[in-house]
Amino acid sequence: MAIKFALRTRVMMGSGCRTGISTEARALGVRKALVVTDKALVNCGLVGRVLEKIEPSALTYILFDEVTPDPTLNTVDRGGELARQAGCDVIVAVGGGSPIDAAKAISIAATNPGSCAAYEGINKYGNPPLPVFAVPTTVGTGSEVTFGAVLTNAGTNSKFIVYGDDLAPVVAFLDPELAVGLPRSVLVPTLMDALTHALESYVSRGSTPQSRALAWFAAQTIVRHAPTAYADTKNLDAMTGLLYAANMAGAAFASSRLGIVHAMALPLGAYFHVPHGMANAVLLPYGLEYNLNDAKDGYAEMARAFGIAGSAKAKDDALALRDAVARFARSLDVPAHLSELGVKEDQIEAMAADAMKSSHIAANPRAIVQADVAALYRKALK
Ligand SMILES: [Fe+2]
Protein backbone atom coordinates (compact mmCIF):
# COMPACT_ATOMS: atom_id res chain seq x y z
CA MET A 1 0.00 0.00 0.00
CA ALA A 2 1.32 3.37 -0.93
CA ILE A 3 1.62 6.01 1.74
CA LYS A 4 1.97 9.71 1.09
CA PHE A 5 3.35 12.86 2.60
CA ALA A 6 1.85 16.14 1.40
CA LEU A 7 1.97 19.78 2.44
CA ARG A 8 0.11 22.62 0.79
CA THR A 9 0.38 25.59 3.12
CA ARG A 10 2.93 28.39 3.07
CA VAL A 11 3.73 28.92 6.76
CA MET A 12 4.70 32.46 7.79
CA MET A 13 6.21 32.63 11.26
CA GLY A 14 7.40 35.20 13.76
CA SER A 15 6.16 37.95 16.04
CA GLY A 16 4.02 40.37 14.09
CA CYS A 17 3.86 38.18 10.96
CA ARG A 18 0.09 38.76 10.80
CA THR A 19 0.91 42.03 9.04
CA GLY A 20 1.66 39.86 6.00
CA ILE A 21 -2.02 39.18 5.35
CA SER A 22 -2.25 42.24 3.08
CA THR A 23 0.82 41.22 1.09
CA GLU A 24 -0.47 37.68 0.64
CA ALA A 25 -3.90 38.97 -0.44
CA ARG A 26 -2.31 41.16 -3.10
CA ALA A 27 -0.12 38.29 -4.28
CA LEU A 28 -3.12 36.00 -4.60
CA GLY A 29 -5.26 38.70 -6.23
CA VAL A 30 -8.11 38.44 -3.72
CA ARG A 31 -10.06 41.53 -2.63
CA LYS A 32 -12.77 40.64 -0.12
CA ALA A 33 -12.55 38.36 2.88
CA LEU A 34 -15.01 36.60 5.11
CA VAL A 35 -13.32 36.67 8.52
CA VAL A 36 -14.38 33.52 10.39
CA THR A 37 -13.97 33.50 14.16
CA ASP A 38 -15.91 33.31 17.43
CA LYS A 39 -17.40 35.95 19.69
CA ALA A 40 -15.05 35.30 22.60
CA LEU A 41 -12.05 36.11 20.43
CA VAL A 42 -13.74 39.27 19.19
CA ASN A 43 -14.61 40.33 22.74
CA CYS A 44 -11.11 39.77 24.10
CA GLY A 45 -9.66 41.96 21.36
CA LEU A 46 -7.63 39.27 19.61
CA VAL A 47 -9.53 39.51 16.33
CA GLY A 48 -9.10 43.29 16.39
CA ARG A 49 -5.34 42.82 16.66
CA VAL A 50 -5.43 40.90 13.39
CA LEU A 51 -7.93 43.11 11.56
CA GLU A 52 -6.15 46.36 12.47
CA LYS A 53 -3.14 45.17 10.47
CA ILE A 54 -5.10 44.60 7.26
CA GLU A 55 -4.64 47.44 4.79
CA PRO A 56 -8.05 48.48 3.38
CA SER A 57 -6.46 49.08 -0.01
CA ALA A 58 -5.44 45.41 -0.09
CA LEU A 59 -8.43 43.64 1.41
CA THR A 60 -11.89 44.54 2.68
CA TYR A 61 -13.74 42.13 4.91
CA ILE A 62 -16.96 41.19 6.60
CA LEU A 63 -16.97 39.52 10.00
CA PHE A 64 -18.62 36.17 10.70
CA ASP A 65 -18.15 35.49 14.42
CA GLU A 66 -20.79 32.81 14.95
CA VAL A 67 -18.49 29.80 15.26
CA THR A 68 -18.95 27.79 18.46
CA PRO A 69 -16.82 24.99 19.92
CA ASP A 70 -17.54 21.80 17.94
CA PRO A 71 -18.67 23.86 14.91
CA THR A 72 -21.98 22.78 13.48
CA LEU A 73 -23.19 22.14 9.98
CA ASN A 74 -25.73 24.95 10.33
CA THR A 75 -23.04 27.48 11.16
CA VAL A 76 -20.94 26.39 8.21
CA ASP A 77 -23.86 26.50 5.79
CA ARG A 78 -24.78 30.01 7.00
CA GLY A 79 -21.18 31.15 6.61
CA GLY A 80 -21.03 29.75 3.10
CA GLU A 81 -24.23 31.54 2.15
CA LEU A 82 -22.90 34.81 3.55
CA ALA A 83 -19.60 34.46 1.66
CA ARG A 84 -21.49 33.78 -1.56
CA GLN A 85 -23.94 36.65 -1.16
CA ALA A 86 -21.21 39.13 -0.23
CA GLY A 87 -18.95 38.06 -3.09
CA CYS A 88 -16.04 37.07 -0.85
CA ASP A 89 -13.06 35.57 -2.65
CA VAL A 90 -11.00 34.51 0.37
CA ILE A 91 -11.66 33.27 3.91
CA VAL A 92 -9.53 34.50 6.83
CA ALA A 93 -9.79 32.22 9.86
CA VAL A 94 -8.78 33.58 13.26
CA GLY A 95 -8.83 31.27 16.27
CA GLY A 96 -8.30 27.71 17.41
CA GLY A 97 -9.38 24.50 15.76
CA SER A 98 -13.08 25.32 15.71
CA PRO A 99 -12.88 28.59 13.71
CA ILE A 100 -10.22 27.20 11.37
CA ASP A 101 -12.16 23.99 10.72
CA ALA A 102 -15.34 26.02 10.22
CA ALA A 103 -13.52 28.32 7.80
CA LYS A 104 -12.28 25.38 5.74
CA ALA A 105 -15.79 23.94 5.52
CA ILE A 106 -17.22 27.39 4.70
CA SER A 107 -14.70 27.63 1.85
CA ILE A 108 -16.40 24.55 0.35
CA ALA A 109 -19.93 25.72 1.12
CA ALA A 110 -19.22 29.06 -0.56
CA THR A 111 -18.46 27.53 -3.95
CA ASN A 112 -20.56 24.36 -4.01
CA PRO A 113 -24.34 23.94 -4.09
CA GLY A 114 -26.48 22.88 -1.15
CA SER A 115 -25.45 21.97 2.37
CA CYS A 116 -21.90 21.04 3.32
CA ALA A 117 -23.38 17.75 4.59
CA ALA A 118 -23.32 16.57 0.98
CA TYR A 119 -19.52 16.76 0.96
CA GLU A 120 -18.77 14.44 3.86
CA GLY A 121 -15.76 12.28 3.07
CA ILE A 122 -12.72 12.66 0.86
CA ASN A 123 -12.68 14.94 -2.21
CA LYS A 124 -16.48 14.83 -2.50
CA TYR A 125 -17.02 18.42 -3.68
CA GLY A 126 -16.84 19.41 -7.35
CA ASN A 127 -15.81 23.08 -7.31
CA PRO A 128 -12.52 24.28 -5.80
CA PRO A 129 -13.04 25.86 -2.37
CA LEU A 130 -12.21 29.51 -1.70
CA PRO A 131 -8.61 30.03 -0.57
CA VAL A 132 -8.19 30.18 3.22
CA PHE A 133 -5.70 32.20 5.26
CA ALA A 134 -5.40 30.76 8.77
CA VAL A 135 -4.26 32.65 11.84
CA PRO A 136 -4.09 30.21 14.78
CA THR A 137 -4.44 31.69 18.26
CA THR A 138 -4.01 28.45 20.25
CA VAL A 139 -1.14 25.98 20.47
CA GLY A 140 -2.82 22.73 19.48
CA THR A 141 -4.93 22.20 16.49
CA GLY A 142 -2.59 22.09 13.53
CA SER A 143 -5.72 22.74 11.46
CA GLU A 144 -3.88 25.57 9.70
CA VAL A 145 -1.97 22.96 7.68
CA THR A 146 -4.27 19.92 7.59
CA PHE A 147 -6.61 18.91 4.78
CA GLY A 148 -9.73 18.10 6.78
CA ALA A 149 -12.34 19.78 8.95
CA VAL A 150 -14.38 18.14 11.71
CA LEU A 151 -18.02 19.23 11.86
CA THR A 152 -20.89 18.36 14.16
CA ASN A 153 -24.32 17.46 12.85
CA ALA A 154 -26.45 18.69 15.75
CA GLY A 155 -29.46 16.84 14.35
CA THR A 156 -27.84 13.42 14.63
CA ASN A 157 -25.43 14.24 17.49
CA SER A 158 -22.52 12.98 15.41
CA LYS A 159 -19.29 14.32 14.04
CA PHE A 160 -18.18 14.00 10.45
CA ILE A 161 -15.23 15.05 8.36
CA VAL A 162 -14.91 16.91 5.10
CA TYR A 163 -11.53 16.44 3.49
CA GLY A 164 -9.96 17.63 0.27
CA ASP A 165 -6.52 17.71 -1.32
CA ASP A 166 -7.05 21.44 -1.88
CA LEU A 167 -8.74 22.14 1.48
CA ALA A 168 -5.61 22.96 3.51
CA PRO A 169 -5.18 26.73 3.98
CA VAL A 170 -3.10 28.51 1.38
CA VAL A 171 -1.18 30.53 3.97
CA ALA A 172 -0.84 30.16 7.74
CA PHE A 173 0.40 32.99 9.93
CA LEU A 174 2.02 31.70 13.14
CA ASP A 175 2.23 34.93 15.12
CA PRO A 176 3.34 34.26 18.72
CA GLU A 177 2.07 37.70 19.79
CA LEU A 178 -1.45 36.27 19.45
CA ALA A 179 -0.72 33.18 21.57
CA VAL A 180 1.01 34.98 24.42
CA GLY A 181 -1.28 35.28 27.43
CA LEU A 182 -3.51 32.37 26.36
CA PRO A 183 -5.59 31.34 29.39
CA ARG A 184 -4.41 28.12 31.03
CA SER A 185 -7.85 26.66 30.41
CA VAL A 186 -7.08 26.84 26.68
CA LEU A 187 -3.33 26.31 26.87
CA VAL A 188 -3.51 22.86 28.49
CA PRO A 189 -6.06 21.15 26.22
CA THR A 190 -4.50 22.60 23.09
CA LEU A 191 -0.92 21.65 23.92
CA MET A 192 -2.08 18.17 24.95
CA ASP A 193 -3.92 17.91 21.63
CA ALA A 194 -0.68 18.74 19.82
CA LEU A 195 1.26 16.21 21.89
CA THR A 196 -1.36 13.58 21.05
CA HIS A 197 -1.03 14.44 17.36
CA ALA A 198 2.73 13.93 17.63
CA LEU A 199 2.58 10.63 19.54
CA GLU A 200 -0.22 9.10 17.49
CA SER A 201 1.19 10.26 14.17
CA TYR A 202 4.64 8.88 14.98
CA VAL A 203 3.44 5.27 15.22
CA SER A 204 0.53 5.52 12.77
CA ARG A 205 0.33 3.04 9.90
CA GLY A 206 0.30 6.07 7.59
CA SER A 207 3.49 7.61 8.96
CA THR A 208 6.44 8.39 6.70
CA PRO A 209 10.03 9.42 7.44
CA GLN A 210 9.03 13.06 6.94
CA SER A 211 6.01 12.89 9.24
CA ARG A 212 8.02 11.05 11.92
CA ALA A 213 10.73 13.73 11.87
CA LEU A 214 8.13 16.45 12.37
CA ALA A 215 6.24 14.48 15.03
CA TRP A 216 9.33 13.65 17.05
CA PHE A 217 10.64 17.20 17.10
CA ALA A 218 7.16 18.54 17.88
CA ALA A 219 6.92 16.25 20.93
CA GLN A 220 10.37 17.21 22.16
CA THR A 221 9.57 20.91 21.75
CA ILE A 222 6.29 20.58 23.64
CA VAL A 223 7.96 18.71 26.50
CA ARG A 224 10.66 21.39 26.69
CA HIS A 225 8.39 24.44 26.68
CA ALA A 226 5.20 23.31 28.42
CA PRO A 227 6.37 23.74 32.05
CA THR A 228 7.47 27.34 31.46
CA ALA A 229 4.35 28.20 29.48
CA TYR A 230 2.12 26.66 32.16
CA ALA A 231 3.86 28.70 34.86
CA ASP A 232 3.65 31.88 32.78
CA THR A 233 1.59 31.98 29.59
CA LYS A 234 3.10 35.40 28.85
CA ASN A 235 6.51 33.84 28.27
CA LEU A 236 7.15 34.63 24.60
CA ASP A 237 9.88 32.03 24.06
CA ALA A 238 7.84 29.17 25.52
CA MET A 239 4.63 30.15 23.74
CA THR A 240 6.51 30.53 20.45
CA GLY A 241 7.92 27.02 20.87
CA LEU A 242 4.47 25.57 21.54
CA LEU A 243 2.88 27.40 18.60
CA TYR A 244 5.52 26.11 16.19
CA ALA A 245 5.39 22.61 17.68
CA ALA A 246 1.63 22.44 17.20
CA ASN A 247 2.14 23.36 13.56
CA MET A 248 4.80 20.67 13.09
CA ALA A 249 2.57 18.05 14.68
CA GLY A 250 -0.24 19.19 12.36
CA ALA A 251 2.00 18.86 9.31
CA ALA A 252 2.88 15.35 10.49
CA PHE A 253 -0.64 14.05 10.96
CA ALA A 254 -2.05 15.87 7.93
CA SER A 255 -0.78 12.91 5.92
CA SER A 256 -0.29 10.12 8.45
CA ARG A 257 -3.65 10.27 10.24
CA LEU A 258 -3.78 9.42 13.95
CA GLY A 259 -5.02 6.52 16.06
CA ILE A 260 -7.23 5.18 18.79
CA VAL A 261 -7.05 8.25 21.03
CA HIS A 262 -8.43 10.60 18.38
CA ALA A 263 -11.00 8.07 17.26
CA MET A 264 -12.27 7.91 20.86
CA ALA A 265 -11.98 11.65 21.53
CA LEU A 266 -14.42 12.72 18.82
CA PRO A 267 -17.53 11.03 20.33
CA LEU A 268 -16.67 12.54 23.74
CA GLY A 269 -17.04 15.93 22.10
CA ALA A 270 -20.29 15.01 20.37
CA TYR A 271 -21.97 13.30 23.37
CA PHE A 272 -20.59 15.17 26.38
CA HIS A 273 -19.05 18.32 24.89
CA VAL A 274 -15.68 17.45 26.35
CA PRO A 275 -13.20 19.86 24.72
CA HIS A 276 -11.28 17.99 22.04
CA GLY A 277 -7.85 18.56 23.58
CA MET A 278 -8.98 17.56 27.05
CA ALA A 279 -10.54 14.34 25.76
CA ASN A 280 -7.19 13.48 24.15
CA ALA A 281 -5.26 14.51 27.25
CA VAL A 282 -7.17 12.09 29.47
CA LEU A 283 -7.24 9.24 26.94
CA LEU A 284 -3.59 9.47 25.82
CA PRO A 285 -1.97 7.25 28.51
CA TYR A 286 -4.72 4.65 27.99
CA GLY A 287 -4.12 4.71 24.24
CA LEU A 288 -0.37 4.29 24.73
CA GLU A 289 -1.06 1.30 26.96
CA TYR A 290 -3.36 -0.24 24.35
CA ASN A 291 -0.68 0.01 21.64
CA LEU A 292 2.27 -0.87 23.84
CA ASN A 293 3.25 -4.16 22.21
CA ASP A 294 2.56 -3.21 18.61
CA ALA A 295 4.21 0.22 18.75
CA LYS A 296 6.97 -0.40 21.26
CA ASP A 297 9.83 0.48 18.92
CA GLY A 298 8.28 3.81 17.98
CA TYR A 299 7.40 4.56 21.58
CA ALA A 300 10.96 3.76 22.62
CA GLU A 301 12.19 6.38 20.12
CA MET A 302 9.60 8.84 21.39
CA ALA A 303 10.79 8.20 24.95
CA ARG A 304 14.00 10.03 23.98
CA ALA A 305 11.91 13.13 23.27
CA PHE A 306 10.82 12.98 26.90
CA GLY A 307 14.44 12.83 28.06
CA ILE A 308 14.31 9.12 28.91
CA ALA A 309 17.81 7.75 28.40
CA GLY A 310 16.65 4.38 27.13
CA SER A 311 17.46 0.79 27.97
CA ALA A 312 18.23 -2.33 25.96
CA LYS A 313 14.55 -3.28 25.82
CA ALA A 314 12.10 -1.33 23.66
CA LYS A 315 9.18 -2.59 25.76
CA ASP A 316 10.68 -1.08 28.92
CA ASP A 317 11.23 2.25 27.18
CA ALA A 318 7.67 2.19 25.85
CA LEU A 319 6.39 1.64 29.39
CA ALA A 320 8.57 4.48 30.60
CA LEU A 321 7.05 6.70 27.89
CA ARG A 322 3.52 5.85 29.00
CA ASP A 323 4.41 6.74 32.59
CA ALA A 324 6.17 9.93 31.53
CA VAL A 325 3.15 11.03 29.50
CA ALA A 326 0.83 10.36 32.45
CA ARG A 327 3.14 12.38 34.76
CA PHE A 328 3.38 15.16 32.17
CA ALA A 329 -0.44 15.38 32.01
CA ARG A 330 -0.71 15.40 35.84
CA SER A 331 1.85 18.22 35.99
CA LEU A 332 -0.59 20.29 33.92
CA ASP A 333 -3.51 19.32 36.17
CA VAL A 334 -5.17 17.15 33.55
CA PRO A 335 -7.74 14.84 35.21
CA ALA A 336 -6.86 11.13 35.33
CA HIS A 337 -10.38 9.94 34.47
CA LEU A 338 -13.20 10.82 32.10
CA SER A 339 -15.77 10.86 34.92
CA GLU A 340 -14.12 14.07 36.13
CA LEU A 341 -15.15 15.64 32.81
CA GLY A 342 -18.81 14.68 33.21
CA VAL A 343 -18.71 11.56 31.03
CA LYS A 344 -21.31 8.91 31.95
CA GLU A 345 -21.23 5.16 31.46
CA ASP A 346 -24.64 4.98 29.74
CA GLN A 347 -23.34 6.30 26.39
CA ILE A 348 -20.24 4.13 26.14
CA GLU A 349 -21.64 1.61 23.63
CA ALA A 350 -22.99 4.35 21.39
CA MET A 351 -19.69 6.24 21.59
CA ALA A 352 -17.73 3.07 20.83
CA ALA A 353 -19.85 2.46 17.74
CA ASP A 354 -19.22 6.04 16.57
CA ALA A 355 -15.49 5.81 17.28
CA MET A 356 -15.26 2.78 15.00
CA LYS A 357 -16.42 4.95 12.06
CA SER A 358 -13.34 7.15 12.37
CA SER A 359 -10.65 6.91 9.69
CA HIS A 360 -8.09 6.98 12.52
CA ILE A 361 -9.07 3.41 13.47
CA ALA A 362 -7.39 1.96 10.38
CA ALA A 363 -4.26 4.02 11.01
CA ASN A 364 -3.76 2.75 14.57
CA PRO A 365 -0.78 0.41 14.93
CA ARG A 366 -2.83 -2.26 16.75
CA ALA A 367 -6.04 -3.63 15.24
CA ILE A 368 -9.18 -2.40 16.97
CA VAL A 369 -12.66 -3.88 17.35
CA GLN A 370 -15.61 -2.12 18.95
CA ALA A 371 -15.34 -4.12 22.19
CA ASP A 372 -11.76 -2.85 22.62
CA VAL A 373 -12.96 0.74 22.37
CA ALA A 374 -15.79 0.20 24.86
CA ALA A 375 -13.39 -1.48 27.30
CA LEU A 376 -10.94 1.41 26.99
CA TYR A 377 -13.70 3.98 27.61
CA ARG A 378 -14.66 2.01 30.77
CA LYS A 379 -11.05 1.85 31.92
CA ALA A 380 -10.62 5.60 31.41
CA LEU A 381 -13.98 6.43 33.01
CA LYS A 382 -13.43 5.26 36.61
FE1 LIG B 1 -6.61 16.68 17.65
Boltz pocket constraint, residues with backbone or C-beta under 6 A from the ligand:
constraints:
  - pocket:
      binder: B
      contacts: [[A, 140], [A, 141], [A, 193], [A, 197], [A, 262], [A, 276], [A, 280]]
      max_distance: 6.0
